[in-house]
């Protein structure tokens, strides 16, 4: 499990995209799982902050994928 000491969506998105499947912990935000290069919503963590974090990081991953296809 990778532990991120601060919330940086682009940095976390690069990690998730590179490792494809696993678990991360973001200090101050909690634990997350990712699969197929995307963060997934955990049933135990259905808070607005959790959903917003998953959405922001997945959006960054989508931007990386779009930029890669355009290049």
N, C-alpha and C positions, 0 to 999 in steps of 0.2 A: 504494500500500500504506500503510495506516494503522499507525502504531507506537504501542503503548500501553506507557508506561514502568512501569506497575504493573498487577497483576492485580486488576481490579474487575469481577466477573461481570455485575452489573447495568448498569454503564456500557458494557461491551463488547457486551452483549446489545442495548442500545438502538441502538448503532451498526450492528450486524449487521442488525437488523430494519429500520432506516431505509434502508440502502443495498442490501439484498437480495442482491447478488452482488459478490464481490471477494476480497481477501486482507488479512489483518492479521498483525501480528507483536506478540507479547506478550513483553516483556523478561523473561528468566528462564524462559520456557516454550516459545518457538519460534514458528514460522510456522504459520498456519492459513488455510484457505480457507472461504468460505461461499457458498452458493447457495440460492435460494428462501427467503432469510431465516433460514437455519439453518447452523451450523457443520457441516462434513463431516469425516469421518475420512480422513486421508491415509494411503495405504499405507506410505509411508516413515517415518511417525511413529506406530507402533503401541505406544508405551510406555504404562504405566498412567497416568502423569501427563498425557499427551496425551488419552487416553480420558476421564479424569476432568474435564479442562478442557472438552472438547467437551460432555460430559454436563451439567456445571454451567451452562454458558452457554445451551445449548439448553433446559434446564429454566427458566431465567429468561425466555427468549423465550416459552415456553409459558405462563408465568404472566402475562406482559404480554398475550398474546392472550386468555387466559381473563378477565382483568380488564377488557379492552376489550369483550368480548362481554357481560359481566355488567352493564356500565354503561349 
